[in-house]
Every structure is written in C-alpha cells, then in structure tokens.
C-alpha cells in the first residue's frame, strides 16, 4: 500500500493517456470505470500524475485505522476519496463530474443501492447503476482504466474510451461498461481479485421479472 505511481521503484507503462486527456478537454467530466484487476489503485494515481483532478468513490473498509491509512495513501497520490454512504457523497460525486473532474468507480462490486442485472462471464451479475446515472446527466465521457502486472515485475496502466455517446441513458451505458469489463477480465483472469462472494450469480435465463422490466 505504500507505493504509488510516483514511487521510483514502481516502473510503469502507460497506454491511452491521450484518450483520457482528450475526454477531459471536452469539459463534461470523465467517468473512469475499472475493476479489481492487478494493482487497481495505480489507475487513479496515474490520472492524478497527469495533472487531472481525480476522485474515487470507495466503500468504507469498516476498520478506522486501516481506513485512515488508505485515505492518506490516496491523498499523497493526489486522489480524493468519496466514501459511499457518507452524507453528501452522492452530491459531491455529481458536482465533481459537472465541474469537469475525473470520477473513478469500481464496477465489479455493488451494494443494495441502484443496480442492474447484466450478463457476465456466462452467468449474470449486478453492476452499480449510480455511476452511469451521474455520467448520463452530466454528458460525461466514459473511460475504462485498468492495471496489469507484467512478468517483468513492472506494471501497465491502460486507458480506453468506451463507445458511449454524451447523455446515453444509464441502462445501456451500464451494459457497455459491463461488457468492456468482461472482455478485460477474460483476457487475464489471473489478475482479477475475486476472493469472496460479492453478490448473487444468476443464470441469465432466470433474471427476475422486475429486472427485465427495468432493462426494457
């Protein structure tokens, strides 16, 4: 946890930075989506190192001492943390995007708030719908940011703009994001941190009727 993107011992290869910077110049904010792949904390740290204002939405850890250390680590990297469930966090996230900032969200884990059931890895999984709703209202670009461990011990951070038109409705936007995450995970499943049950996995044919109606 002590090493960030500016640590001289961390050798980074960054790809797609031009796509990220171009999206930021449009001035409508950037929704930076990712998954628990490799050293995912490097992704927002690289964004901050490029000079862009970046905040991440994170779930509270539930351990105050560890929480303080983790928040301080992000702060040293130039990354602001918005803790889910805290008063005003949702409004702060919306304002961050509207001001043209980069808002990072992990899309392979969700709670009991707004969510969408999507096909995923041959089954089905819930993804959070809130980030897509914020990006849709702000007309933000959506960038997929991922970190990869290399055999050399180095790391690669890659940014790729997703095919999301400004103002696209939240449900189709969330589907595009989920598909992009699935493609990335299928390419290197060994990098995906999936060590505990995060939500129910379902057969796509068994989607609850209310979920199917919400997608229509």
C-alpha positions, -999 to +999 in steps of 0.1 A: +000+000+000+030+023+005+040+025-032+022+048-056+026+058-092+053+083-083+075+058-064+107+054-083+107+017-076+074+013-095+081+010-132+050+019-151+040+017-188+010+039-195-011+034-227-040+055-239-033+086-219-042+107-250-077+093-249-081+102-213-068+137-218-089+143-249-120+132-230-111+156-201-107+185-225-144+182-235-152+197-202-182+175-192-163+153-168-150+118-172-164+086-156-134+064-151-146+028-147-125-001-136-125-035-118-104-052-092-077-061-117-040-060-108-029-030-087-061-011-094-050+018-071-024+027-097-051+038-122-064+069-104-028+077-093-017+078-129-046+101-137-036+125-109+000+124-121-011+136-155-024+168-138-061+160-139-084+163-109-095+129-098-117+115-071-128+079-065-159+065-050-150+038-024-168+016+000-158+022+037-135-006+049-151-008+084-117-006+101-110+030+111-072+027+115-068+010+081-093+034+066-072+064+077-040+049+062-057+041+029-072+075+026-039+091+034-022+069+007-046+081-019-043+117-008-005+115-012-011+103-047-033+133-055-066+113-053-096+124-034-118+097-018-156+099-016-169+073+008-201+056-002-229+060+024-214+092+039-237+122+040-233+143+008-212+118-010-236+113-039-240+151-044-202+155-042-197+129-069-223+146-092-207+180-087-172+166-094-183+154-128-202+186-136-171+206-128-151+186-154-133+163-130-125+126-134-146+103-112-134+068-106-158+039-098-152+002-094-180-015-114-174-052-105-189-048-070-222-033-059-243-029-028-280-028-023-285+006-039-294+012-076-281-017-096-286-035-128-285-072-136-264-079-167-250-110-185-214-115-172-189-143-177-216-167-190-238-161-160-253-128-146-242-102-121-254-070-106-234-038-115-240-004-099-262+019-119-255+051-100-222+059-118-240+056-152-268+078-140-244+105-130-224+103-162-257+103-183-269+135-166-236+153-170-230+141-205-196+127-194-172+106-214-166+071-201-130+057-199-120+022-190-089+023-169-071-010-159-038-020-143-019-051-153+010-069-136+037-078-161+060-108-158+090-084-155+076-071-122+066-039-139+030-027-143+010-014-172-019+011-169-042+013-199-069+038-207-095+032-234-125+053-243-158+033-244-184+038-271-207+059-251-224+090-266-229+120-244-262+117-225-267+080-233-293+065-209-279+049-178-291+013-185-274+009-220-244+028-206-241+003-178-243-026-203-215-012-224-193-008-192-201-044-181-192-058-215-159-039-215-150-052-180-159-088-190-137-086-221-108-073-200-112-100-173-115-128-199-081-117-213-063-121-180-085-137-153-054-144-132-053-106-124-089-105-112-093-103-074-124-123-067-117-139-033-151-136-017-188-135-026-198-100-036-233-106-049-255-134-062-246-150-095-276-160-116-283-177-148-293-151-174-325-171-182-335-167-145-334-128-144-361-116-120-391-102-139-387-068-123-351-066-135-361-075-171-387-048-170-362-022-157-339-030-187-366-027-213 
